[in-house]
Amino acid sequence: RVTQASVSFTPLQGLFGIITPSGLHFERHHQGWHDIDPSGHRLMINGLVKEERVFTMDDLMRLPSVSRIHFIECGANTGAEWGNVALPTVQYTHGMLSCSEFTGVLLSTLLDMCGYDKKRARFVLAEGADGSSMTRTISLERALDDVMVAWAMNGEMLRPENGYPLRLVVPGVQGVSWVKYLRRIEVGDERYDTKDETIHYIDMMPNGMHRQYTSIQECKSVITSPSGGQILLDRGYYNISGLAWSGRGRIKRVDVSVDGGRNWKTARLESLILPKALTRFNFDWVWDGSPTIIQSRAIDETGYVQPKMNQLRAVRGTKSIYHNNAIQSWKIDSNGEVSNVQVS
């Protein structure tokens, strides 16, 4: 087992397009990452299936494969903003976010091969070989839709920090469910209520109840340039650029405000506009040198509109950590310095 920092953040402010280079992919580790010999690695599928099976890497890589581009976002991304903590740059406010092309076999293919119980099966449990034996419940409906057992990312085998030799890809769902070092899938009839879904990755609601199994990453966007920590050197033309994404499908529109949310205008969406993937947007702006606040607001194909922070707090209170998809505000001072502020 190799130990290292449990979190590293993607430098969103320095990237272009929608693909995150593998070496800049954000990392979140539960008790370190592992250097696994692929020749000895096995994936077991058991539970409510007609035939329990154990797959080698060679077995899996002989099956029909797919390659798809999806974002992955940690459920705690932007979590510090709940507590009015203004982290200085977009790398730290939103950097637990990446987007890559993943290659692997659809989980539905493996479940069909094992003959899952179509009458009783409702959920699957994914288990990893990391130090914490990360385990997560995923609905069977989602498992049969677009979930992948992936061995490659951005055209090369997964790197150890990204789950080599196998990881689960669960498009649109918080990153903790994308179980790394995947070694077992169990088919069951109830949620498994593991420690990382009943004690961790939950939110305390205003009424004292726990908010659980809130896996979907809702529609969200952020301006990456200009953003916190940067400096506008002079007045004049700037290309406001950023990223938008939704765990429920495609981004339909992104609006940008350059006056603190009083007025909004539609930004340009650059191709590719893919489901459950990052979408790049650009907006033409001429800065006159006056202090101002810039923001972006995304709308996805379901019609969901990214909320303001006070709208989110009205529902979720102030004790949340996860799933903060509120509008991000960047303050630009007359000297050109850009900083993180919250606008109610």
Secondary structure, 3 states (H helix, E strand, C coil): CECCCCEECCCHHHCCCCCCCHHHCCEECCCCECCCCHHHCEEEEEECECCCEEEEHHHHHCCCCEEEEEEEECCCCCHHHHHCCCCCCHHHHHCCEEEEEEEEEEHHHHHHHHCECCCCCCEEEEEECCCCCCEEEEEHHHHCCCCEEEEEECCEECCHHHCCCCEEECCCECHHHCCECEEEEEEECCCCCCHHHHCCCCEECCCCCEECCCCECCCEEEEEECCCCCECCCCEEEEEEEEEECCCCCEEEEEEECCCCCCCEECEECCCCCCCCCEEEEEEEEECCCCEEEEEEEEECCCCECCCHHHHHHHHCCCCCCCCCCCCEEEECCCCEEEEECCC
